[in-house]
């Protein structure tokens, strides 16, 4: 981005870019999984309620806040927020809007690079001779840096760097580059999604087999769209719905502010915000619900989906299902599916570079190219640990702290700023300035009362999870370096025990009683069945199991001895890197403040 006169080329380009910012991998990977895990149709109702009372108000807030800051020549969240209230603290609250984007981009581009790789493997026909277990194993091999599925050394790193380079190159072209990608990527995404959705709608029982005789795509659709009202009283379902709104609309990140900062003073924000928001909802609720779950249920059955729904289904299951369509169609399906995910990913990741670039251009007169390549370099430094230590949980730490907690904190604080410090009277006027629609008055009171209360509830309800994360309560192996390895929990409460099923010099398999959910079609509800489940542990040279077959094992019992570097060590490194990134950006913002003070441009 070079020059302060830079602006969007067209309204269509702006809306598509904003929609592209929101339409991301979460629309196709996270939404259907969240729906399945939270009762199917029971999830849709709170999800839509949260969209109205939290999503749309946040869109109004962020679009109007960004345009307001842009009016004063600010294109980054620290100084957009700084224009709205007195007090130095707000520019540092705005640091969240840069920190979140760099941190998320660093691991988001890794997922994006998977889609590039899987397009390549689909065209190459890599999956054509693999069974389901082998395709699932392929993903594990791909994310294990020492292995290669192509013959390319360090394959995952190569694709990751290529993906970052592509993002950085497009960003260096400024808004025109982003707009051009959105105009191409979003229509292609919709076309690819429509083709796969039609297949999901028409599959029916055609995918049933001897192994899965009850497979039926319509069971997946019915489960997703049949409300089970008894689940509406469950706070967990509402919390999940509220969380999904953050992911799907990209609110609480800072990207919307920075895109809107390039609007003219009287350009509409109300209709634009609603248009981008509803386009995202169409993609997520309509296309997102018609692909993964129906196709998986159509070949593997709804009960299988209920047990195995997860983020990895897109990479560990879908290629196998495509092989059932025949060799030629499998290639096209792979291109459509992973191409769809790629375009969904890149239109979002491009937005993540704009807050940093806006800050460096506004405050230090950096050119668009310098801003873009510095963003790429920081993202690479932050992202490589998520690639190298993906299996050790660094990726998940980034996703939790930067991709979840940071969003909620920033969204809550910016809502308080907009409604109670900047003032709802001025804020409401800002939303309606130049508006092409008449915004219903009840949104004014949602923004003033309901939205901050709901965000505050989400934040408070998340505090126990944050505390558990910091205390590493998800593992019994809390020491960085240890001489013994302890059995993990068999259930969330840690009350169940297991029995050693088999043991070798480098492997332990434990059996325990577990429960799974199955769908009773006659009663139209979920039921719990008890079954024997297994937990396995693999060990390296110098790590020796100390259990015997038939031995009863409780959580925290010693099951192996030797020299261990536990995942907590790598997770701690990830957390320290995130803290260092936040402090680094805060320092840059402080330097910008000192520069502004010398130049007489200090707002507060």
N, C-alpha and C positions, 0 to 999 in steps of 0.2 A: 504494500500500500504506500504509494508515494503521493504526497501533496494533499493538502487538506480539502481540496475541492472534490476529492473522490466521492462518488455516490453510485447508487444502484442504477443499472442501465434501463430497467423497466420494472413495472409493478409485478408482472408475471414472474420475472427473474427473482425479485425479492421474495415473493410468497413461496416459490419453489425452493429457494435457498433456505428460507426459514423452515419450510416443511422438511427439507432434507436434513437440516440440523436436528429436527425432532425425530423424523423417521430413521431409525437406526436398527442395529442388530437386536435390540431388546424387543422390537415389535414382533419379530418372527421367532426369536429364541426364548426370551424371558416371559412374554405375555402368556403364550399357551401353557407354559410350564406352571406359572403362577396360578392360572385358572384351574388346572388339573389338581394342583396341590392344595387348593383352597375351596374345593367343593364344586368345581365346574360352574354351573349356572348361578350358584350362590355367590360366586366371586364377581360376576358381571354387574349385579345391582349396586353393591358398594363402590365398585370401580367407576360406574357411570355417575354415581352421586358425588364421588370425590373429584371427578372431572369437572362437574358443574360448580361445586362449592370451593374447590381448591385450584384446579387446573386452569380454568378460564380466568378467574381473578388474578392468578400469578402471571398469566400471559398478558393481561391488561397492564399489570404493574410493571413488568419488565420491558414491554414495548414502549410504554409512555416514559418510563424512567430513562431508557436508552436515548430516546429522541430528545428528552429534556437536556440530558448531559451533552449530547451532540450539538445542541444549540449553542453551547459555550465552548465548543471546540474540543470536547473530551470524548475519547473513543475506547476507554478502558474502564472497567468497573471501579477501581480505586478513586478515580477523579470524577466519574459519573456520580457516584454516591457523595463525593465531597461537595458537589455543587448543590446538593439538596438540603444540607443541614450544616450548622456551625459545629465546630468540634473536630479535632484532628483524628478522633478514633474511627470515623466513618471511612476514611481512605484505607485504613488497615482492615476494616471489615470487608472492603472491596477487594482485598488481596485474595479472599476466597474465590473470587470470580476469575482470577488468573491461575492460582494454585490448582483448583479443581480441574481446569481444562488441560494444563500441562500434565498433571499426574494421570488423569484418565486417558489422555491421548497416548501416553507412553505404553499402557497395556492394551488399550482399545485397538491400536494399530497392530498389535500382535494377533488379536482375533481376526482382524481385517486381513492380515497376511495369510492366515489359515485358509480363508476363502479364495485367495489368489492361488495358493498351492493346490487346493481341491479342484478348482477349475482346470488347472494343468493336469492333474491326475485323472479327472473325468474324461478329458479329451484323449489322454494317453491310453485309457482303458485299464488303468491300474487295478480298479476294483472288480473287473469283469470275472475274474477267476476266484474271488475271495468269498468265503461264507461270512455270516454275520459276526461270528467271534473274531475272525481275522480282520474284518474292517474295524471293529472296535479296538483291536490290538494295534492296528495301523496308526490310529490317533495317538495312542500311548507311545508308540515308537517315534512318531513325528515330534512329539513334545519332549522326548528324551534326547538331549543335545548330542550325545555320543553316537546316536544311531542315525541312519539315513534311509529314506524310502525311495530316493531318486538316484543315488550314487553321488549326489552333490555333498561335499563335506559340510558339516554344520548347516544343513538344509534349512532348518527353522530360522536361524539367524540371517541367512541369505535372503529369504523371502521377507523377513521382518524389515531388514534394511532397505530392500527394494520398495516396500510399501511406504516406509517413512520418506524415502527419496521422492516418490511420486506425490505424496501429500505436500511435501515442502516445495517441490517445483510448481505445483498448481497454486499454492499460497503465494509464491513469489510473484505471480501475475496479478495479485490484488483481487478486488471484488469482481473484476471481469472474469478472472479464471474460475472463481467460486461459482459465479452465476452461470457460466458456460457448462460447468460440470453438472450443476443442478438441473439445467434445461435438458441435458442429455440423460443424466442418471435417473431422475425421478420418473420420467415417462417409461424408460426401459424397465425400471423396477416394477412399475405398475403392470406392464405387459407380461413380464416374466411371472409376477405374482398371480395375474389373472389366469395364465395358462396352467400353472400348478394348482390353483384353487379350483378350476373347472375339473381337473383330474380328481381332486379330493372330493368334489361333489358327486361325481359320476362313478366313483370306484365301487361303492356299494359292497356286495359280498364277493366280487370277482377275485379278490385277493385271498380268499379263504383257502386253506390247505389242510392236508392230513395232520400236520403238526398244530395248526391253529384253525380248527374247523369253525369256530364261532367268530372269526374275524369279520368285522363289518364297519365300514367307514362311517355309516350313519349313527352307530353307537357313540362314536367320538363326538360327532356333531350334537347329538341329543344331550350328551352329558354336559357339553360346554354351554348349551343354551336352555337347559331345563333348570329353573330356579329351585333351590332347596331352602325354603324360607327359615328352617330351624337354624341354619348356619349364620343367619344375619345377626344373631345375638352374640356371635363369637368375636371378641375384639381382635383376635389374630387375623381374621379375614379382612376386617376393616383396615388394619395396619398394613397388611400386604397390598390391599387396593391402593391405599394412599402412597405407599412406596413405589408402586408401579407407575403412578401418575408422574412422579418425579423423573423416573427413567424415561418414560415414553415422550414427554413433552420437552425434555431438556431444560426444565425450569430449575432455578437454584444453582445454575452453572456459571452464568455470566455471558454466555454466547449470544443470547437474545438481545441483551442490552447493547452489545457491541455491534451487532448487525443493525439494530434500530438507530444507533448513533449516527448512521450515515443517511438517515432520512432527512428531508427538508423540514423546516419548522412547522409547516401546516399540513404535512403529509398525514394521511389517515393512519392511525394505529389500531383503532377498534375493529374495523372490518378485516384488516390484514391479520390481526392476532387471531380472530375467530376462524378465518379461512385456513390459516396454517394449522391451527389446532384441530379443526375438523378433518382436514386432509390426513393428518397423522392418525386420528381416531379411525378413519375409514380404513387406512392401511392396516392398522393394528387389529381392530375388532373384526373387520370383514376378512381381509386377506390373511392376516396372522392366524385367525382361528380356522381357516379352511385348508391349511396346508399340512403342517407337521402332525397334528393330532388325528385328523381324519385318515390321512394316508397311513400313519403308523397303526391306527386301529383297524384299518382295512386289510392289513397284511398280518398283524400280530395280535389283534384283539384288544379290546378296551382294558381288560384286566392287566395285560402286559404293560400297556401304557401307564396305568395307575402305579405300577411298581417301579417303572424305569424312567418316568418323565424326568428330564433334566436338561441342562444346557448342552450337554454333549450329544444329545439325540441328533442334532443337525449334522454332526460330523461322524458319529459312531454308528448311526442307524440308517439315516436317509440314503447314503450311497448303496447300501444293501437292498433297500426297498426299490430303488431305481433299477437295479439289475433285473428285477422281476418283470420289467417292461420290455425286455429284449435289448440286445447289444446296442443297436443304433439309437433307440429312444432313451436308453440309459445315459448315453453321452449327452444328448440334448437336455435331458432332465437335470443332469449334473451341472451343465453350463447355466441353465435357467436358475436353478436353486442357489448355487454358490455365486453366480453372477448377481442375482438379486441381493444376496447378503453382502457382496462386495460393494455394490452401489449404495445400499443402505448404510454401510459402514463409512464409506469415504465421504458421503455428503454430510455426515455427522462429524467426522474427525477433522475435516477442513475448517469447520466452524470453531474448533477448539484452538486454532492458532491465532484467531483474530484478536482476543483480548491482549495477549502478550505483544503482538505486532502493533496494536493501537497505542499501548503504553509507550513502547520504545520510539515510535514515530512522533507522538505528541510531545513527549518529555525530553527526548534526546536527539530528535531529528534524524532518526535512522531511516534508511530507505526501506521500501517494501521487501527487497531481496535480502537485505541484511537482517531485517526482523524475522523473515520466514526461515532463513537458514539457521539463525540462532535458536529459534523455536525448535527446529528439527534436531539440532545438536543437543539441547537440553532434554528433549523427549527421548532421544537415543540413550543418553547417559542414565536417565531415570528408568528407561524401559528394559535395558539389557538384563538387569537382575530378574525381571519377571519372565524373561525368556530362558535364562540359564537355570533359574531355580523355580520354574513353574511347578514341578512336582513337589517342591518343598513348601509351597503355600504363599510365596511372595506375591504372586498374581492376585490371590484372594485377599491378601491384606490391603493391597492398593485399591481393589474394588470396594472393599468395605469402608475404609476410612476416607478415600477420595471420591469414590463413586456412590456412596450412600450417606455417610455421616456429614460430610462437608456440604452436600446438597441441602440437607434438612436445616443445618445451622444457618447457612447463607439465606435460604428462602425465608426462614422465620425472621431473621434480623432485617432483611430488606423490606418485608411486609410491615414490620413495626415502624421502620423508618418512613415508608411511604404513607402509612395511614395515620400515625400518631405524632411524628416529628416534622416531616414535610407538611403533613396535614391532609386529611381526606378532602377538604374543600378544594385546595389547590390540586390535589391528586386527581379528583374527579373531573375538574376542569381540564386538566392535562389529557386525560383519557379521551374526552369528548372533543378536544380541539381538532377541527378538520375532519371529524369522524364522518364516514359515509353511511353509518347506521346510527340509529338511536339506541344507545345502550340502556337496557332496562334498569330502573332506579334501584331495584333490589340488589344489584351487583355492588352498589355503593356500600350497602350495609354488610354484605358478605365480606367485602374487602376490609371494612372497618372492624368487624367483630368476629365473624365465623371463620374466615381464613386464618387470621393469626391464632385464634384459639385452637383450631384443628392442627395447625403446624406446631404449636406449642405442645399439644397432646402427643403428636408423633415424636417430637423431640424427647419429651419426658419419658414416654413409653420405651424409647430406645436406650435410655441410660443404663438399665441393667445389662443389656447386651454389650454396650460399650465397656462397662466395668468387667464383664466376664471375658471380653476379648483382651483387655489389658492384663488381666490376671492369668491369661492362658488357660481358662477353665475348660477348654475344649480338648485338653490333652492331659494325660498323667505323666508325660515325659517332658517336664518343665525345664530341666537343666540344659544349658547349651551343650555341654560336653559331659558325658556320663559313662559309667562302667557297667551299667545295667539298663535293660529295656523293660518297661512295665506294660502290662495289658491295658488297653484302652477300654472305655465303657462299651457295653453291649447295647445299652439303650440310653436315652437322654437323661434319665434319673440316676443311672449308675447302679441300679439295684439287681440287675440280672447277672447270672454267672454263665460260664461256658464250659465245654468239655473238650479236651484235646482229641481231635479226630485223627490227625496224622501229624508226624513230625519227621524232618530229615535234618541234615547238617546245616541247611540254610533256609529252612521253610517250616512254618507252623500253620496248621489249619485247625480252627476252633469252631465247634458247633454250638448253637444256642437257639432257644425258642424265641421266635419273633412274630409280629402281627403284620398282616398286609390288608389293604383295602381292596375289596372286590365290589363290582356294581351289580346289584340285584335288579334285573330289568323288570321283573314282575312287580316288585314293591317300589321300584323307581327310587332306590336309595343305596348309599354305600353301606357295606357290612365289613366287619373285621374277622379275618380268619387267622388262626395260629398255624405256623409252619416252622420247619427246621431251617435255620439260616446259618451262614458260615462267615467267619472273619479270618482272613489270612494275613500272615506277616512274612516278608522275605528279608533275608539277612545277607550281609556281605562277608567276605573273608575276614576272619578274626572276630566275628560275632557269632556266638554259639548258643543255640537253644538249650534251656535247662529244664524242660518239661518232658513228661512221658505220656504216651497214649492212654486215654481214659482218665487222666488227672482233671479234677475240677479247678477251673481258673476264675478268680474274681477280679474285677477291675483293680488295677494298681499292683497285682501280683507280679513278681519278677518272672519273665518268660525267656530272657536271654541275657548273656553276659559278654563283655568285650568292650571295645572302644566305639562309642556312639556320638555322632554329631546330630543332635535332634533338630527337627524343623523349626523349633522355637528360635534357634540361633539365626536362621535365615529370615524368619518373620520379623525379628527384632531389627535386623539390618534394613529390611523394607520400611519399617516404621520410622527408623532414624533418617532414612533418605527422604521420606515424606516431610518430616519435621524440618530437615535441612532445606528442602525446596521452599517451604512456607517462609522460613526465616530469610532465605535468599531474596525472594520476591518482595518481602517486607522491606529489606534493605534497599532494594532498587527503588521502591516507592518512596522511602525516606530520602534517598539521594535526589529523587525528582522533586520532593517537597523543598529541600534546601535550594535547589536550582530555581524553583518557582519563587521562593522568598527573595533570592538575590535579584530576580528579574521583576519583582513587584507583582507577581501573578497569584499570590496566596489568597484563597477564598475565605479561609477561616483561620 
